[in-house]
Amino acid sequence: MTKAYVAAQVRLTQLKSRLAGLRKDESGAALVEYAMVVGLMAVIAVGVLSTFDDKVTVAFNNIGTQLAGNTTLK
């Protein structure tokens, strides 16, 4: 066997070992689950706000009008 072949075998063994370690590592699983929950909450929020679009717009306009009427400079 040549030195290059032995070196390639060693590198392949190291790569297999690293991949096996990554497969067993579950530290990122919780992050993915939280990201999925946040994404689902965002989709639900957009759906609810688009359903009540007119009511939300009127409410914010009323609040803005009241705030604008109550501002006085001293």
SULBELTA-V173845 format. One record per helix or strand. SS is the DSSP state (H for helix, E for strand). FROM is the first residue (numbers start at 0). TO is the last residue. If there is no record, write none. Layout:
BEGIN
ss=SS from=FROM to=TO
ss=SS from=FROM to=TO
END
This chain:
BEGIN
ss=H from=2 to=23
ss=H from=28 to=50
ss=H from=52 to=68
END
